[in-house]
Amino acid sequence: MQFSADDEIWLPILGYEGLYEVSNLGQVRSLPRPHAKGGPLAMPPDSHGRLHVTLYKAGSHKVLQVHRLVANAFHGPLPPGMETRHLDGNPVNNAAANLTYGTRGENQRDSVRDGTHNGARKTHCPAGHPYDDENTYVDRVGNRHCRICRRKQWQASYYRRRAIRGRHL
């Protein structure tokens, strides 16, 4: 389904029909009722920068992430084993056109591509050696390793094995 940035479309939030709606532009609003005037809801970011809202129903409340509400309304229910992905890597852009479902691996690759992955932002290994073309080894899984540290680990292991063999001769 294609969504135009010019046309704001509002759909009910599953489980909160008649109480709240979500738009294809990533907004959430309360509908007017006898005890509430209705209108846009506050969407503060959580500790990861993702926007969330608090929805009330039958005397209880629930905190839900906006990107999940938008994706559920405009892309259907979340398939098993999938996550909601932000195509542009911006957790505040919850427009339906910016959201899609994908695997955990796809979501992680997105974060590496966008520079938001914690490991991808590291410029030096824990020992302080730079992650540059000359000093970086990438294993089959895609993890980066410091060549200097790996060499030191190999040497220490070699000398340990040699010392043990020498004692047993």
Backbone hydrogen bonds in HBPLUS format (Angstrom, degrees):
<---DONOR---> <-ACCEPTOR-->    atom                        ^
c    i                          cat <-CA-CA->   ^        H-A-AA   ^      H-
h    n   atom  resd res      DA  || num        DHA   H-A  angle D-A-AA Bond
n    s   type  num  typ     dist DA aas  dist angle  dist       angle   num
A0024-ASN N   A0009-ILE O   2.99 MM  15  5.58 139.2  2.16 145.6 158.1     1
A0011-LEU N   A0022-VAL O   2.90 MM  11  5.53 165.1  1.92 156.6 159.2     2
A0022-VAL N   A0011-LEU O   2.84 MM  11  5.53 160.0  1.88 162.4 165.6     3
A0013-ILE N   A0020-TYR O   3.27 MM   7  5.94 158.0  2.32 135.6 133.3     4
A0016-TYR N   A0013-ILE O   2.80 MM   3  5.24 158.1  1.84 137.3 141.6     5
A0019-LEU N   A0016-TYR O   2.96 MM   3  5.39 154.8  2.02 136.0 138.3     6
A0020-TYR N   A0016-TYR O   3.11 MM   4  5.84 158.6  2.15 163.0 164.6     7
A0031-LEU N   A0019-LEU O   2.82 MM  12  5.29 169.8  1.83 143.4 142.6     8
A0021-GLU N   A0029-ARG O   2.94 MM   8  5.45 156.7  2.00 152.5 158.8     9
A0029-ARG N   A0021-GLU O   2.93 MM   8  5.45 163.6  1.96 153.5 157.8    10
A0023-SER N   A0027-GLN O   2.85 MM   4  5.20 155.5  1.91 149.6 153.5    11
A0026-GLY N   A0023-SER O   3.05 MM   3  5.39 163.5  2.08 113.2 116.0    12
A0096-ALA N   A0024-ASN O   2.74 MM  72  4.91 162.3  1.77 137.5 143.0    13
A0041-LEU N   A0028-VAL O   2.94 MM  13  5.82 161.1  1.97 154.0 150.3    14
A0030-SER N   A0039-GLY O   2.76 MM   9  5.18 164.1  1.79 149.5 147.9    15
A0039-GLY N   A0030-SER O   2.87 MM   9  5.18 155.1  1.93 134.9 136.5    16
A0033-ARG N   A0036-ALA O   2.81 MM   3  5.10 174.1  1.81 155.2 155.9    17
A0036-ALA N   A0033-ARG O   3.17 MM   3  5.10 158.9  2.22 106.3 112.8    18
A0052-HIS N   A0044-PRO O   3.12 MM   8  6.03 151.1  2.21 151.5 156.1    19
A0046-ASP N   A0050-ARG O   2.75 MM   4  5.48 148.9  1.84 143.2 151.0    20
A0049-GLY N   A0046-ASP O   3.04 MM   3  5.27 166.6  2.06 114.5 118.0    21
A0066-VAL N   A0051-LEU O   2.96 MM  15  5.71 162.8  1.99 134.1 139.8    22
A0053-VAL N   A0064-LEU O   2.88 MM  11  5.55 157.9  1.92 159.5 165.2    23
A0064-LEU N   A0053-VAL O   2.87 MM  11  5.55 159.1  1.92 162.7 168.2    24
A0055-LEU N   A0062-LYS O   2.84 MM   7  5.36 163.6  1.86 160.7 158.7    25
A0062-LYS N   A0055-LEU O   2.84 MM   7  5.36 146.6  1.95 149.5 160.6    26
A0057-LYS N   A0060-SER O   2.89 MM   3  5.60 161.6  1.92 161.9 167.7    27
A0060-SER N   A0057-LYS O   3.13 MM   3  5.60 167.3  2.14 118.6 122.5    28
A0069-LEU N   A0065-GLN O   3.26 MM   4  6.62 152.1  2.34 146.5 154.4    29
A0069-LEU N   A0066-VAL O   3.04 MM   3  5.08 116.1  2.47  97.5 113.4    30
A0070-VAL N   A0066-VAL O   2.95 MM   4  6.22 165.0  1.97 164.2 167.1    31
A0071-ALA N   A0067-HIS O   3.04 MM   4  6.09 166.8  2.06 141.7 145.9    32
A0072-ASN N   A0068-ARG O   2.95 MM   4  5.96 159.1  1.99 142.1 148.4    33
A0073-ALA N   A0069-LEU O   3.03 MM   4  6.18 156.9  2.08 145.5 151.5    34
A0074-PHE N   A0070-VAL O   2.93 MM   4  6.04 163.3  1.96 158.0 162.3    35
A0075-HIS N   A0071-ALA O   2.70 MM   4  5.11 147.4  1.80 141.9 148.0    36
A0082-MET N   A0079-PRO O   3.19 MM   3  5.65 145.2  2.32 142.2 139.0    37
A0083-GLU N   A0102-GLY O   2.68 MM  19  5.45 158.7  1.72 162.5 170.0    38
A0102-GLY N   A0083-GLU O   2.93 MM  19  5.45 153.9  2.00 152.0 159.9    39
A0085-ARG N   A0100-THR O   2.69 MM  15  5.31 178.1  1.69 171.9 171.8    40
A0100-THR N   A0085-ARG O   3.11 MM  15  5.31 146.9  2.22 141.5 148.8    41
A0089-GLY N   A0086-HIS O   3.14 MM   3  5.17 155.4  2.21 103.6 111.2    42
A0087-LEU N   A0098-ASN O   2.78 MM  11  5.28 172.0  1.79 160.7 162.4    43
A0093-ASN N   A0090-ASN O   3.13 MM   3  5.57 151.7  2.22 113.7 121.4    44
A0098-ASN N   A0095-ALA O   2.87 MM   3  5.30 148.7  1.97 112.2 122.1    45
A0099-LEU N   A0096-ALA O   3.19 MM   3  5.24 161.3  2.23 104.8 110.5    46
A0107-ASN N   A0103-THR O   3.04 MM   4  6.33 158.7  2.09 148.8 154.7    47
A0108-GLN N   A0104-ARG O   2.89 MM   4  6.16 154.2  1.96 150.0 157.1    48
A0109-ARG N   A0105-GLY O   2.89 MM   4  6.15 162.5  1.92 152.0 156.6    49
A0110-ASP N   A0106-GLU O   2.90 MM   4  6.12 151.5  1.98 145.7 153.8    50
A0111-SER N   A0107-ASN O   3.09 MM   4  6.40 153.9  2.16 143.2 149.5    51
A0112-VAL N   A0108-GLN O   2.99 MM   4  6.36 148.5  2.10 149.3 158.2    52
A0113-ARG N   A0109-ARG O   2.88 MM   4  6.09 167.4  1.90 152.2 155.7    53
A0114-ASP N   A0110-ASP O   2.84 MM   4  6.05 153.1  1.92 150.8 158.5    54
A0116-THR N   A0111-SER O   2.87 MM   5  5.01 137.5  2.06 151.1 157.0    55
A0117-HIS N   A0111-SER O   3.06 MM   6  4.88 134.1  2.28 123.5 115.3    56
A0115-GLY N   A0112-VAL O   3.15 MM   3  5.14 149.9  2.24  99.8 108.9    57
A0121-ARG N   A0117-HIS O   3.19 MM   4  6.45 135.2  2.40 151.7 163.2    58
A0122-LYS N   A0119-GLY O   3.28 MM   3  5.51 153.9  2.35 103.8 111.3    59
A0131-TYR N   A0123-THR O   2.78 MM   8  5.34 167.2  1.80 141.3 138.2    60
A0125-CYS N   A0129-HIS O   2.78 MM   4  5.37 157.4  1.83 155.9 160.7    61
A0128-GLY N   A0125-CYS O   2.85 MM   3  5.22 160.7  1.89 116.8 123.3    62
A0136-THR N   A0132-ASP O   3.00 MM   4  5.70 121.9  2.35 156.6 165.3    63
A0147-ARG N   A0135-ASN O   2.82 MM  12  5.16 171.9  1.83 150.0 151.0    64
A0137-TYR N   A0145-HIS O   2.84 MM   8  5.05 166.9  1.85 151.4 155.3    65
A0145-HIS N   A0137-TYR O   2.70 MM   8  5.05 140.5  1.85 148.5 161.2    66
A0139-ASP N   A0143-ASN O   2.99 MM   4  5.57 157.7  2.04 157.2 158.4    67
A0142-GLY N   A0139-ASP O   3.05 MM   3  5.32 141.4  2.20 105.8 116.9    68
A0150-ARG N   A0146-CYS O   2.98 MM   4  6.17 161.5  2.02 150.9 156.7    69
A0151-ARG N   A0147-ARG O   2.88 MM   4  6.01 155.8  1.94 147.8 154.1    70
A0152-LYS N   A0148-ILE O   3.03 MM   4  6.30 157.5  2.08 147.7 153.6    71
A0153-GLN N   A0149-CYS O   2.89 MM   4  6.15 155.9  1.95 150.3 157.0    72
A0154-TRP N   A0150-ARG O   2.90 MM   4  6.09 159.3  1.94 148.9 154.4    73
A0155-GLN N   A0151-ARG O   2.91 MM   4  6.12 163.3  1.94 151.2 155.7    74
A0156-ALA N   A0152-LYS O   2.98 MM   4  6.12 163.1  2.01 148.1 152.5    75
A0157-SER N   A0153-GLN O   2.99 MM   4  6.15 157.7  2.04 146.7 152.9    76
A0158-TYR N   A0154-TRP O   2.84 MM   4  6.05 156.8  1.89 150.9 157.8    77
A0159-TYR N   A0155-GLN O   2.96 MM   4  6.18 167.8  1.98 156.6 158.5    78
A0160-ARG N   A0156-ALA O   3.01 MM   4  6.12 147.7  2.12 141.3 150.5    79
A0161-ARG N   A0157-SER O   2.95 MM   4  6.17 165.2  1.98 152.4 155.7    80
A0162-ARG N   A0158-TYR O   2.91 MM   4  6.11 156.2  1.97 148.1 155.5    81
A0163-ALA N   A0159-TYR O   2.95 MM   4  6.02 154.0  2.02 139.8 146.2    82
A0164-ILE N   A0160-ARG O   3.01 MM   4  6.26 156.4  2.07 148.7 155.0    83
A0165-ARG N   A0161-ARG O   2.98 MM   4  6.21 161.1  2.02 149.9 154.6    84
A0166-GLY N   A0162-ARG O   2.96 MM   4  6.11 150.0  2.05 143.1 151.6    85
A0167-ARG N   A0163-ALA O   3.19 MM   4  6.43 140.8  2.35 140.9 149.6    86
A0168-HIS N   A0165-ARG O   3.18 MM   3  5.26 135.6  2.39  97.2 109.2    87
